[in-house]
């Protein structure tokens, strides 16, 4: 539910959180084949304009691998906004209309339509003024099209601040996924419980990309949430977004959840039915929208 096939974030001077993938389709096909061999069928690509989204290449790779890719749309974090989008100058409704047009008609010149809004991000533990504008635009696009919203939310309490904006705009929280809830600054049970209480999804989406002790702690909290009966509001993913995340470069690749996390859940007593709920039924519910007339 939160991956990146093509992504480039290393173009900003002075950033220490850069990421990116080689645009090597042979390598990517090999990496994706490991996911397919474990019966993986669909990946949600959360790459948006400004950080390397490539709709036509994504479609060709889908045709080549036999996998389904769900493409994202919107704006990532303020430092990565494309200058030509003039986020600080355009009315929120105009920003929303640009998203709605893309969702209904496809990316200009391609006919390829997004299947989710996001990842909509914040750069810090708060929402900047420009980030608030694009979050409101995303909310209005969600209400107009029915697509769910998925977020980049590093650290308590910013996911709740994002949710505040969406709810102020009238978005049903059940159409919102709060991302990166398993990163160190987000690993607080009360934070997760408040997101769930308000009806949104909690996504643990960086499995395989954290130190073992953090991974262990994240899994313990995840099991706690499961024990409280929240299986229909929990999601798992890996957020593959860097070369070093690929198995060819010593990472865990796109198959880590299926290959390693699911067996750990089973060993902890989580049933096959619950795993199916989190990996199949929950994503299906989020990604399903009424067909346009």
Backbone bond lengths (Angstrom), bond angles and torsions (degrees), N, CA, C in turn:
res aa  C-N    CA-C-N  psi(-1)  N-CA   C-N-CA  omega(-1)  CA-C   N-CA-C  phi
1 X - - - 1.464 - - 1.528 113.31 -
2 X 1.321 117.35 -5.22 1.475 118.77 178.77 1.524 108.51 -154.82
3 X 1.327 115.35 92.22 1.464 121.32 179.27 1.520 109.31 -137.00
4 X 1.337 114.97 173.84 1.463 121.41 176.41 1.524 107.96 -138.76
5 X 1.320 115.77 121.16 1.463 120.36 177.04 1.528 109.40 -87.95
6 X 1.318 115.63 -60.10 1.464 121.60 173.09 1.527 107.34 -109.60
7 X 1.320 116.64 129.01 1.466 120.25 178.82 1.519 109.01 -159.93
8 X 1.326 116.56 141.36 1.461 122.14 174.75 1.519 108.59 -141.03
9 X 1.338 114.87 118.74 1.462 120.82 -179.98 1.521 111.82 -128.95
10 X 1.285 116.82 17.65 1.468 118.75 -173.85 1.524 112.55 -98.99
11 X 1.325 117.41 18.21 1.455 120.46 -174.44 1.526 113.29 -95.46
12 X 1.322 119.03 -2.30 1.459 120.52 -179.18 1.522 111.01 -95.93
13 X 1.308 115.92 125.00 1.466 121.11 179.98 1.534 110.16 -66.01
14 X 1.327 115.44 134.32 1.452 120.04 173.60 1.517 115.33 85.67
15 X 1.346 118.83 -1.58 1.456 119.92 178.57 1.522 109.10 -84.18
16 X 1.337 116.38 141.05 1.467 119.58 178.17 1.529 111.55 -109.90
17 X 1.338 116.79 10.07 1.455 120.23 -178.36 1.529 111.14 -115.80
18 X 1.326 115.59 25.89 1.452 119.76 -175.63 1.527 110.96 -61.46
19 X 1.312 113.74 152.98 1.452 120.61 177.03 1.514 107.96 -147.07
20 X 1.307 115.36 168.12 1.457 119.10 177.00 1.506 111.39 168.83
21 X 1.315 115.16 159.34 1.444 121.96 177.67 1.520 109.90 -118.82
22 X 1.332 115.88 151.44 1.449 119.71 168.63 1.525 108.61 -66.57
23 X 1.312 117.43 136.37 1.459 119.79 174.68 1.520 108.39 -87.27
24 X 1.309 114.19 63.33 1.460 122.95 -177.73 1.525 106.97 -116.35
25 X 1.320 116.73 99.46 1.451 120.00 -173.74 1.522 112.45 -65.15
26 X 1.336 118.02 -31.16 1.463 119.75 177.09 1.527 110.19 -63.21
27 X 1.319 115.94 -44.18 1.461 120.58 178.52 1.527 110.55 -65.01
28 X 1.338 116.37 -46.02 1.452 119.40 -178.84 1.522 111.72 -63.82
29 X 1.315 117.36 -38.96 1.471 120.02 177.10 1.518 110.93 -59.98
30 X 1.323 116.36 -41.64 1.466 120.37 178.76 1.521 110.81 -64.24
31 X 1.322 116.58 -43.65 1.469 120.44 179.81 1.533 111.14 -64.58
32 X 1.326 116.49 -41.53 1.454 120.83 -178.31 1.521 112.30 -72.29
33 X 1.327 116.71 -26.77 1.456 120.24 178.95 1.522 111.37 -62.66
34 X 1.328 117.11 -34.35 1.468 120.29 178.18 1.523 110.68 -62.32
35 X 1.334 116.49 -36.97 1.465 121.71 176.54 1.531 110.31 -67.68
36 X 1.327 116.38 -43.82 1.462 120.49 -178.87 1.521 111.37 -65.53
37 X 1.323 116.88 -36.86 1.463 121.03 -179.38 1.527 112.00 -64.09
38 X 1.326 116.84 -22.70 1.466 121.38 177.22 1.529 111.30 -95.31
39 X 1.337 115.23 20.37 1.470 123.18 178.35 1.527 113.30 72.75
40 X 1.331 116.70 16.58 1.455 118.84 170.78 1.517 109.89 -67.57
41 X 1.322 116.78 140.85 1.460 120.58 -176.63 1.526 113.82 -124.57
42 X 1.340 116.82 -29.55 1.462 119.46 -171.77 1.523 110.80 -140.23
43 X 1.328 116.21 137.61 1.462 122.51 173.18 1.525 108.84 -124.85
44 X 1.306 116.75 137.04 1.466 121.61 174.53 1.522 107.83 -93.09
45 X 1.329 115.95 115.72 1.458 121.63 -178.85 1.523 108.47 -93.16
46 X 1.327 116.12 109.87 1.466 122.00 -174.15 1.516 113.14 -90.29
47 X 1.321 117.62 14.40 1.456 120.96 178.09 1.523 110.12 -73.86
48 X 1.320 116.66 130.53 1.463 121.05 -179.73 1.524 109.77 -116.05
49 X 1.320 115.76 174.26 1.452 120.94 177.47 1.528 109.66 -60.43
50 X 1.309 117.00 135.96 1.460 121.52 -178.32 1.508 113.27 105.54
51 X 1.357 117.01 -18.93 1.468 120.08 176.89 1.528 110.84 -129.19
52 X 1.334 115.90 25.39 1.454 118.38 168.24 1.514 117.02 104.53
53 X 1.314 118.93 16.00 1.462 119.73 178.36 1.527 110.66 -60.49
54 X 1.345 116.21 134.30 1.459 120.89 -179.48 1.527 109.43 -136.54
55 X 1.319 117.41 85.79 1.463 120.82 -173.59 1.523 114.82 -56.50
56 X 1.320 117.53 -45.75 1.468 119.32 -176.04 1.520 111.57 -68.65
57 X 1.320 117.53 -38.93 1.462 119.50 176.47 1.523 110.59 -66.33
58 X 1.317 116.20 -36.59 1.464 120.26 178.10 1.533 109.88 -63.24
59 X 1.319 117.08 -42.56 1.465 120.06 178.44 1.518 111.23 -63.72
60 X 1.331 117.57 -44.20 1.462 119.81 179.70 1.523 111.27 -63.05
61 X 1.335 116.63 -39.47 1.458 119.66 179.28 1.526 110.72 -67.45
62 X 1.312 117.03 -35.92 1.462 120.76 176.23 1.524 110.41 -62.51
63 X 1.324 116.70 -45.64 1.463 120.59 179.21 1.530 111.31 -62.84
64 X 1.312 115.75 -36.10 1.466 119.98 -177.50 1.517 112.34 -74.20
65 X 1.324 117.45 -37.90 1.467 121.03 -175.12 1.521 113.21 -92.52
66 X 1.334 117.32 -19.56 1.452 119.91 -174.84 1.516 113.71 80.00
67 X 1.321 117.20 7.35 1.461 121.70 178.07 1.528 110.33 -93.78
68 X 1.314 115.44 151.98 1.450 120.96 174.46 1.531 108.62 -92.87
69 X 1.330 116.53 132.15 1.455 121.93 174.47 1.530 108.61 -116.82
70 X 1.312 116.46 130.66 1.461 122.00 174.65 1.522 107.18 -102.03
71 X 1.317 116.63 119.03 1.468 121.86 -173.54 1.525 111.31 -89.45
72 X 1.329 115.93 142.35 1.452 121.95 176.93 1.515 112.49 -92.16
73 X 1.339 115.31 174.02 1.465 121.57 176.46 1.527 108.53 -154.65
74 X 1.317 115.79 163.79 1.467 119.76 178.66 1.510 111.35 119.18
75 X 1.334 115.34 -148.39 1.458 121.86 -177.85 1.521 108.75 -132.67
76 X 1.322 116.39 142.62 1.458 122.32 -172.42 1.528 110.92 -83.46
77 X 1.313 118.39 -97.63 1.470 123.33 177.94 1.520 108.48 -122.46
78 X 1.331 116.75 155.78 1.464 120.04 -171.80 1.530 114.20 -51.30
79 X 1.341 120.74 -44.24 1.466 117.94 -178.81 1.529 113.73 -61.21
80 X 1.322 117.50 -17.76 1.461 121.52 -175.66 1.521 113.46 -104.47
81 X 1.323 118.41 6.90 1.457 119.37 179.15 1.534 109.39 -66.03
82 X 1.323 118.72 130.35 1.472 120.15 176.66 1.526 109.97 -60.40
83 X 1.315 118.92 128.92 1.473 120.85 -176.79 1.524 112.65 -54.56
84 X 1.318 116.82 -34.98 1.450 120.49 -177.37 1.517 114.53 -72.29
85 X 1.328 117.41 -7.74 1.463 119.73 178.01 1.527 112.16 -82.82
86 X 1.329 118.14 -14.23 1.477 122.96 173.90 1.536 112.20 47.76
87 X 1.321 115.06 52.73 1.467 120.49 -176.75 1.530 111.39 -58.51
88 X 1.327 116.71 -35.62 1.467 120.47 -175.94 1.522 113.05 -80.16
89 X 1.329 117.87 -6.30 1.459 120.35 -174.48 1.534 113.27 -115.08
90 X 1.298 117.60 -19.69 1.461 120.47 -172.96 1.528 110.85 -96.32
91 X 1.315 118.54 143.10 1.459 120.95 175.99 1.522 111.14 -61.51
92 X 1.319 115.58 151.09 1.460 120.18 -179.69 1.523 110.54 -57.54
93 X 1.317 117.49 -41.61 1.462 119.57 -179.46 1.525 112.35 -62.26
94 X 1.319 116.46 -34.06 1.463 119.63 178.26 1.525 110.10 -68.70
95 X 1.330 117.03 -40.86 1.463 120.38 175.87 1.528 109.86 -61.90
96 X 1.313 116.05 -43.12 1.463 120.00 179.38 1.522 110.82 -61.82
97 X 1.325 117.11 -42.39 1.462 120.38 -178.65 1.526 111.51 -63.01
98 X 1.346 116.85 -34.12 1.465 118.80 178.55 1.530 110.75 -66.46
99 X 1.332 116.48 -35.97 1.465 119.84 175.41 1.518 111.09 -68.84
100 X 1.312 116.19 -45.11 1.461 120.52 -178.50 1.527 110.59 -60.30
101 X 1.334 116.84 -42.06 1.463 120.36 179.52 1.515 111.22 -62.28
102 X 1.324 116.71 -41.14 1.458 120.09 179.72 1.531 111.11 -66.74
103 X 1.332 116.49 -40.93 1.459 121.10 -179.39 1.526 110.70 -65.75
104 X 1.312 116.96 -38.66 1.472 120.22 -176.93 1.528 113.28 -83.83
105 X 1.329 116.50 -34.75 1.463 119.90 -171.85 1.517 114.11 -111.96
106 X 1.327 117.03 -13.98 1.446 120.55 -177.74 1.514 112.86 96.61
107 X 1.327 115.95 161.70 1.461 121.81 176.22 1.521 108.60 -62.61
108 X 1.315 116.65 135.28 1.466 122.38 -173.94 1.525 112.31 -46.32
109 X 1.313 114.98 124.79 1.455 120.76 175.32 1.506 116.01 82.46
110 X 1.343 117.38 -0.37 1.469 119.42 -176.50 1.526 113.12 -121.17
111 X 1.318 117.49 -29.80 1.457 120.46 -173.75 1.516 113.79 73.79
112 X 1.337 117.14 4.73 1.467 121.65 -178.07 1.523 108.88 -87.59
113 X 1.320 115.55 122.16 1.464 120.97 -173.47 1.522 111.69 -102.98
114 X 1.332 117.55 139.15 1.466 120.62 175.07 1.531 110.67 -65.92
115 X 1.344 114.53 154.99 1.451 120.52 176.65 1.514 113.34 -117.06
116 X 1.325 116.33 0.39 1.458 121.52 177.49 1.526 107.74 -157.33
117 X 1.318 117.02 152.40 1.463 122.09 177.81 1.525 107.86 -98.08
118 X 1.322 116.52 118.32 1.453 120.33 -179.90 1.515 111.52 127.28
119 X 1.373 115.27 174.67 1.433 121.31 23.14 1.530 110.78 -86.55
120 X 1.310 115.29 125.60 1.457 122.92 176.20 1.529 107.04 -86.55
121 X 1.326 117.03 122.71 1.454 118.40 -168.78 1.515 116.13 -123.17
122 X 1.325 113.37 163.72 1.458 122.67 167.94 1.523 107.36 -120.13
123 X 1.315 115.97 144.22 1.458 119.88 -176.29 1.527 112.05 -84.22
124 X 1.324 116.64 -26.18 1.468 121.47 -177.34 1.520 109.31 -126.95
125 X 1.318 116.82 -158.37 1.463 121.64 179.21 1.520 111.20 -90.52
126 X 1.311 116.49 13.88 1.454 121.83 177.21 1.526 107.65 -138.46
127 X 1.322 116.02 171.60 1.458 121.57 179.85 1.522 108.29 -104.48
128 X 1.327 117.23 118.18 1.461 120.01 179.04 1.528 109.70 -72.78
129 X 1.324 116.17 169.44 1.465 120.09 -177.98 1.526 111.34 -63.06
130 X 1.340 117.16 -41.28 1.459 119.21 178.71 1.538 110.71 -69.99
131 X 1.315 116.38 -37.58 1.462 119.11 176.98 1.522 111.37 -64.17
132 X 1.333 116.71 -36.11 1.461 119.07 175.94 1.526 110.66 -61.25
133 X 1.323 117.01 -40.33 1.462 120.56 -179.66 1.529 110.97 -60.75
134 X 1.324 117.41 -46.24 1.464 118.32 -177.08 1.536 111.48 -74.37
135 X 1.330 117.04 -28.39 1.467 118.64 174.10 1.533 110.41 -66.44
136 X 1.323 116.31 -39.68 1.466 118.59 176.98 1.534 110.50 -67.10
137 X 1.322 116.50 -38.36 1.465 119.59 176.83 1.526 110.41 -63.04
138 X 1.325 116.50 -42.25 1.465 120.22 178.35 1.520 110.85 -61.64
139 X 1.336 116.06 -40.86 1.461 120.38 179.53 1.526 110.71 -62.16
140 X 1.315 117.00 -43.59 1.465 120.03 -178.69 1.526 111.00 -68.81
141 X 1.337 116.00 -34.76 1.471 119.26 175.22 1.519 110.38 -67.85
142 X 1.311 117.12 -36.96 1.460 120.09 178.03 1.518 111.05 -61.68
143 X 1.318 115.97 -45.46 1.462 119.52 -178.43 1.532 111.29 -65.71
144 X 1.322 116.49 -32.41 1.465 120.07 -178.37 1.524 112.57 -78.33
145 X 1.333 117.59 -28.77 1.467 120.23 -172.07 1.526 114.38 -115.62
146 X 1.322 117.53 -22.02 1.455 120.88 -177.93 1.511 114.59 89.30
147 X 1.343 118.46 -11.72 1.459 119.79 179.38 1.517 111.30 -61.90
148 X 1.313 116.44 144.79 1.459 121.27 176.27 1.524 110.17 -74.86
149 X 1.328 115.53 162.05 1.469 123.02 177.09 1.524 108.37 -112.27
150 X 1.324 116.43 135.87 1.463 121.16 174.01 1.522 108.60 -122.88
151 X 1.341 117.14 140.61 1.462 120.31 -170.43 1.530 113.41 -120.06
152 X 1.315 113.01 158.31 1.463 124.04 168.59 1.525 104.93 -105.34
153 X 1.326 116.77 111.21 1.474 120.54 -170.80 1.522 109.14 -138.48
154 X 1.305 116.85 86.50 1.463 120.16 -177.00 1.517 109.46 -90.48
155 X 1.293 115.66 105.84 1.458 120.11 171.83 1.517 114.30 105.95
156 X 1.316 114.68 134.89 1.455 121.89 169.77 1.526 108.04 -65.56
157 X 1.343 120.19 135.38 1.461 129.30 7.34 1.522 114.06 -108.22
158 X 1.350 118.61 21.24 1.461 119.11 -165.42 1.521 113.16 -62.98
159 X 1.335 117.92 -30.06 1.456 119.08 176.86 1.517 111.92 -61.16
160 X 1.341 116.35 -35.80 1.465 120.54 177.55 1.525 110.90 -70.79
161 X 1.338 116.77 -34.42 1.462 120.04 177.19 1.520 110.48 -66.59
162 X 1.332 116.63 -39.31 1.469 120.16 174.98 1.522 110.24 -62.16
163 X 1.321 115.10 -44.86 1.460 120.10 -179.85 1.531 111.02 -62.45
164 X 1.337 117.09 -36.01 1.468 120.71 175.75 1.537 110.75 -55.67
165 X 1.334 115.32 -46.98 1.466 119.87 -178.15 1.522 110.42 -63.59
166 X 1.322 116.77 -46.38 1.455 119.74 -178.80 1.533 110.99 -61.23
167 X 1.318 116.14 -42.20 1.460 119.11 -179.53 1.535 111.29 -69.06
168 X 1.326 117.26 -37.43 1.475 119.96 175.84 1.525 110.99 -58.95
169 X 1.328 115.79 -32.72 1.459 121.24 -179.57 1.529 112.44 -85.05
170 X 1.325 116.68 -2.24 1.456 119.94 176.34 1.512 115.91 91.88
171 X 1.335 117.68 14.48 1.459 120.76 177.84 1.528 109.92 -76.11
172 X 1.310 115.95 136.71 1.460 121.59 172.94 1.528 107.90 -69.75
173 X 1.342 120.13 121.35 1.467 121.16 -178.17 1.529 113.60 -56.92
174 X 1.329 117.26 -23.16 1.462 119.01 178.89 1.521 112.41 -70.02
175 X 1.348 117.32 -4.96 1.460 121.99 174.86 1.526 111.33 -104.67
176 X 1.337 116.76 18.53 1.466 121.54 -177.76 1.531 110.41 -124.47
177 X 1.321 115.73 132.96 1.463 122.92 174.06 1.526 107.96 -112.68
178 X 1.337 116.72 119.59 1.466 120.79 175.78 1.521 107.77 -91.75
179 X 1.328 115.54 116.23 1.457 120.87 -172.20 1.510 114.56 -91.52
180 X 1.329 114.25 168.56 1.466 124.03 174.34 1.522 112.94 59.39
181 X 1.333 116.53 34.79 1.466 120.25 -179.74 1.520 112.80 -75.47
182 X 1.331 117.43 -1.87 1.464 119.94 179.67 1.522 113.03 -109.31
183 X 1.330 117.74 7.82 1.461 119.33 173.98 1.524 109.80 -78.89
184 X 1.339 118.29 156.06 1.470 120.64 -170.90 1.530 114.84 -51.99
185 X 1.332 117.93 -41.53 1.462 120.07 -177.38 1.533 112.64 -78.50
186 X 1.340 116.36 -2.74 1.470 120.76 178.95 1.521 112.44 -112.15
187 X 1.322 117.41 -4.35 1.470 121.25 -172.88 1.530 111.19 -82.84
188 X 1.329 115.15 69.36 1.459 121.70 177.71 1.519 107.75 -130.60
189 X 1.316 116.77 121.67 1.456 121.55 -175.19 1.525 111.73 -58.96
190 X 1.345 117.59 -39.90 1.459 118.54 -178.47 1.531 111.68 -64.51
191 X 1.317 116.37 -33.14 1.473 121.84 176.10 1.529 109.98 -63.20
192 X 1.318 115.83 -49.34 1.465 119.85 179.93 1.526 111.34 -62.12
193 X 1.318 116.08 -43.28 1.466 119.75 -177.70 1.526 111.79 -64.41
194 X 1.330 117.17 -35.00 1.461 119.68 179.19 1.531 110.50 -69.86
195 X 1.329 117.51 -40.14 1.470 120.20 175.56 1.523 109.93 -59.17
196 X 1.325 116.09 -45.86 1.458 121.17 -178.75 1.520 111.47 -67.72
197 X 1.323 116.90 -39.83 1.465 120.57 179.20 1.523 110.90 -58.94
198 X 1.330 115.53 -35.35 1.467 120.05 -178.79 1.527 112.34 -82.57
199 X 1.325 117.34 -5.55 1.457 120.16 171.14 1.508 116.40 100.00
200 X 1.344 118.84 3.83 1.459 121.72 178.39 1.528 109.94 -89.95
201 X 1.327 115.01 174.22 1.461 121.77 178.66 1.529 110.43 -93.18
202 X 1.324 115.81 141.21 1.464 122.93 171.92 1.533 107.48 -101.74
203 X 1.326 115.50 123.87 1.465 120.40 -176.80 1.518 111.34 -114.81
204 X 1.318 115.84 118.10 1.460 122.67 171.08 1.526 105.56 -94.62
205 X 1.331 116.30 101.68 1.464 118.58 -165.47 1.525 114.70 -126.92
206 X 1.321 118.20 14.57 1.473 118.76 176.65 1.526 111.27 -120.70
207 X 1.321 116.63 30.23 1.461 119.88 176.11 1.526 109.58 -59.49
208 X 1.318 115.75 133.65 1.458 121.37 179.79 1.502 114.46 92.24
209 X 1.338 117.58 -5.89 1.463 120.72 -176.95 1.526 112.12 -116.57
210 X 1.332 117.14 11.67 1.470 120.94 -177.17 1.523 109.67 -121.44
211 X 1.333 117.83 160.55 1.463 120.57 173.77 1.527 110.47 -58.83
212 X 1.315 118.08 149.46 1.474 121.32 -175.17 1.523 114.16 -53.34
213 X 1.336 117.90 -38.55 1.462 119.09 -177.36 1.536 111.29 -68.72
214 X 1.345 116.58 -34.50 1.467 120.23 177.05 1.523 109.69 -71.90
215 X 1.317 116.09 -40.27 1.463 120.56 177.33 1.528 110.91 -59.36
216 X 1.327 115.63 -42.33 1.470 120.57 179.82 1.526 110.54 -63.50
217 X 1.332 115.93 -44.71 1.466 120.50 179.24 1.526 111.12 -63.34
218 X 1.340 116.62 -41.21 1.463 120.66 178.79 1.525 110.76 -61.46
219 X 1.320 116.35 -42.21 1.461 119.79 -179.53 1.526 110.84 -66.03
220 X 1.321 117.06 -36.80 1.472 120.53 178.13 1.530 110.85 -62.92
221 X 1.333 116.99 -43.86 1.466 120.11 178.29 1.520 110.39 -66.39
222 X 1.321 116.35 -40.03 1.460 120.37 178.77 1.531 110.42 -59.99
223 X 1.324 116.62 -43.58 1.469 120.70 178.15 1.530 110.83 -64.85
224 X 1.316 116.85 -35.97 1.466 120.68 176.82 1.532 109.84 -61.77
225 X 1.334 117.02 -45.18 1.461 120.45 178.72 1.524 111.37 -63.07
226 X 1.318 115.91 -38.05 1.467 119.64 176.45 1.527 111.03 -63.07
227 X 1.328 116.33 -41.69 1.465 120.30 -178.40 1.524 111.82 -64.69
228 X 1.330 116.97 -20.80 1.461 122.03 178.93 1.535 112.50 -88.98
229 X 1.339 115.98 0.86 1.452 119.94 174.74 1.511 115.88 88.17
230 X 1.345 118.04 24.51 1.460 121.17 -177.15 1.532 113.33 -99.00
231 X 1.313 117.79 22.76 1.462 119.83 -174.33 1.535 113.02 -59.16
232 X 1.326 118.74 -25.99 1.463 120.64 -178.89 1.526 112.84 -83.12
233 X 1.332 117.56 2.41 1.463 121.13 178.92 1.532 111.49 -128.37
234 X 1.346 116.51 19.33 1.464 120.38 -178.73 1.525 110.22 -117.87
235 X 1.349 115.10 143.20 1.457 121.77 -179.37 1.520 109.66 -135.07
236 X 1.336 115.47 149.91 1.461 121.41 178.66 1.521 109.75 -124.70
237 X 1.328 115.82 145.38 1.455 120.37 175.90 1.523 108.89 -164.40
238 X 1.356 115.95 -172.04 1.468 120.49 -173.66 1.518 114.14 -125.95
239 X 1.339 118.20 -20.04 1.470 122.56 -178.40 1.522 111.78 52.95
240 X 1.316 116.54 49.40 1.462 119.92 174.91 1.521 107.91 -63.78
241 X 1.333 116.40 118.47 1.474 119.38 -176.48 1.519 112.81 -148.68
242 X 1.311 117.48 2.15 1.461 120.87 -179.05 1.519 109.51 -131.39
243 X 1.320 114.76 153.07 1.470 119.24 177.81 1.521 110.81 -54.77
244 X 1.329 116.80 -40.84 1.466 119.95 -176.32 1.528 112.94 -71.44
245 X 1.352 117.74 -8.48 1.459 120.32 173.75 1.527 112.20 -79.32
246 X 1.335 117.18 -19.92 1.458 120.72 -178.35 1.520 110.90 -72.84
247 X 1.314 116.19 146.10 1.473 119.71 -178.35 1.524 111.57 -63.95
248 X 1.331 117.04 -30.29 1.464 120.38 179.60 1.522 112.11 -64.29
249 X 1.341 117.44 -19.28 1.458 121.53 -178.86 1.528 111.40 -116.56
250 X 1.332 115.51 24.30 1.457 120.01 174.69 1.509 115.49 92.05
251 X 1.343 117.58 1.79 1.456 120.65 178.52 1.520 112.13 -88.68
252 X 1.318 115.00 -170.30 1.463 120.80 -176.66 1.519 113.91 -98.61
253 X 1.330 117.26 -11.30 1.449 120.83 174.82 1.515 114.65 68.79
254 X 1.330 114.25 -168.74 1.466 122.00 -176.10 1.528 112.78 -79.52
255 X 1.310 117.98 -7.57 1.466 120.11 -174.08 1.520 113.29 -103.11
256 X 1.326 118.18 6.63 1.465 120.63 -172.01 1.526 112.60 -62.22
257 X 1.329 117.96 -42.93 1.467 119.42 -179.86 1.519 110.48 -61.06
258 X 1.335 116.86 -47.43 1.458 120.33 -178.12 1.529 112.03 -70.04
259 X 1.316 116.37 -37.49 1.467 120.74 -173.95 1.518 112.99 -82.77
260 X 1.341 117.44 -35.70 1.459 119.97 -171.06 1.530 114.24 -120.53
261 X 1.333 117.40 -43.25 1.464 119.76 -175.30 1.521 111.07 -72.47
262 X 1.320 117.55 -45.26 1.465 120.04 -179.93 1.528 111.89 -59.06
263 X 1.336 119.72 -46.37 1.467 118.23 176.11 1.529 113.30 -59.53
264 X 1.324 117.75 -35.50 1.470 119.87 177.06 1.523 110.88 -66.13
265 X 1.317 116.19 -37.82 1.467 119.37 176.08 1.527 110.72 -63.66
266 X 1.318 116.35 -43.24 1.464 119.56 178.64 1.535 110.89 -61.54
267 X 1.323 116.21 -42.73 1.467 119.12 179.98 1.527 111.48 -64.04
268 X 1.338 115.91 -25.75 1.470 120.31 178.21 1.525 111.97 -85.42
269 X 1.332 116.45 2.13 1.459 120.20 176.25 1.519 115.51 98.51
270 X 1.330 117.86 7.30 1.464 120.83 179.20 1.528 108.61 -78.84
271 X 1.310 116.53 129.16 1.458 121.44 -174.41 1.525 111.87 -75.21
272 X 1.329 114.90 161.74 1.462 121.03 174.94 1.515 110.68 -60.36
273 X 1.336 116.74 -36.83 1.458 120.91 179.90 1.523 111.73 -63.39
274 X 1.341 117.66 -41.06 1.462 120.30 178.83 1.524 111.25 -67.71
275 X 1.320 116.51 -39.30 1.468 119.71 177.22 1.525 109.80 -62.25
276 X 1.319 116.53 -42.71 1.466 120.82 177.97 1.533 110.52 -60.31
277 X 1.309 116.88 -40.72 1.465 120.67 177.73 1.521 110.79 -57.92
278 X 1.328 116.59 -46.13 1.468 120.22 -174.34 1.523 113.40 -76.83
279 X 1.322 117.76 -32.26 1.461 120.72 -175.52 1.530 113.69 -96.62
280 X 1.326 117.13 -18.63 1.463 119.87 -177.46 1.528 111.85 -122.18
281 X 1.332 116.61 -57.32 1.465 119.53 -172.93 1.526 112.38 -68.61
282 X 1.317 117.71 -43.56 1.470 119.12 -179.78 1.531 111.97 -64.04
283 X 1.340 118.91 -49.13 1.464 118.44 175.99 1.529 112.85 -58.90
284 X 1.345 116.62 -39.92 1.462 119.05 179.74 1.527 111.10 -61.16
285 X 1.330 116.04 -40.81 1.459 120.37 179.20 1.542 110.81 -64.17
286 X 1.318 116.40 -42.68 1.464 120.86 -178.57 1.532 111.92 -67.04
287 X 1.321 116.00 -41.44 1.462 120.30 -172.69 1.523 113.42 -85.20
288 X 1.315 117.81 -9.63 1.459 120.73 -179.66 1.524 110.43 -81.98
289 X 1.315 116.36 129.12 1.462 122.65 174.95 1.522 108.34 -133.43
290 X 1.323 115.84 159.19 1.448 120.04 175.42 1.530 108.49 -67.39
291 X 1.309 115.92 134.56 1.461 120.48 179.30 1.516 110.15 -65.50
292 X 1.346 116.04 137.48 1.462 120.25 176.83 1.522 110.28 -62.56
293 X 1.332 115.13 140.01 1.472 119.51 176.27 1.524 109.96 -77.47
